């Protein structure tokens, strides 16, 4: 969806676009940011759902399956937290560079 927005805004009503145009760079940056935010929310939701499923499986007595699912959930939540930390570090770097 975000890629479609990028290409539709890039080619609407413009005969020829230079590759180094600042508008293109801005649109590409916004598109990448939106895709990154979608990825963060998908990681969080999948991690939360797997942990909720694990709680239900643990109560039913399926400990081996519950252990595998909890590991998957923890990895997804770890990736989500790592992506937020990475975004925070990049924001700090950009703030001090400008």
N, C-alpha and C positions, 0 to 999 in steps of 0.2 A: 504494500500500500504506500509506504513512504517513498519507495523507489519510483512508483508511478507518479507521485506528486512532483518529484524532482524532474523527471523527464517531461511531464506535461507543462511545468512552469518554465522549463528551459526552452522549449520549442514553440510555445504559443506566440504567434504573431511576429516572430523575429526571423528575418531572412537568413542572416549569418551571424553566428556568435563566436567571438574569440574564446579560446580555451582559458585564457588568463583573466577573464572578466571577474571583477570582484563580486558581482551579483551571483555568479555561478558558484563561487567559493562559499559565499554566505548560505546559499540554498543547500549546498552539499553538506556544510557543517550542521545546519539545522536538521537535515535529513538523518545524518549519522547520530546526532543527539537524540532524536526521536526514536530511532531504532534501538539505541542503547538503553533508553528508558523503558521501552517495551520489553527488552531482554531482562532487565532488572525485575520488572513486575512478574514476568513469566517464571523466573527462577524462584521468587518469593512465594508465589501461589503454589507452584509445584512442590516446593519444600514443605510448605504448611500442610498441603493436602496429604503428602506422604506421611508426615508425622501424625496427623489425625487418623489416618488409616492404621498406622502402627499402634496407636493407643487402643483402637477397637480390636485389632488382632491379638494384642497382648492380653486383653481381658477375656478373649475366647480361648486362650491357652495355646495359641500357635506361636511359640517362642522363636523357633528357627526362622520362620517367615517374617516375624516381627523384627528380628534383629537385622535382616537384610534390608527391609524397608526403612528402618531407622537410620541405617548407614547412608542409604540413598538420600533420605530427607536431610540429614545433617550435612552431607556434601553439597546439596543444592542450596541450603541456607548459608553455608560457608562461601560458596561462589557468589551469592547475592551480597553478603557482607563485604567480600573482597572487591566486588565491583563498585560498591558505595565508597569504600576507602580509596580505591583508585580514582574515582571521580573527584573526591575531595582533594587528593594530592594534586591532580591536574588543575583544579580550580585555584589552589594556592599558588602553584607555579605560574599560571597565567596572570594572576593578580600581581605577583611581584615582578614579572617580566614587563608588564605594561606600566 
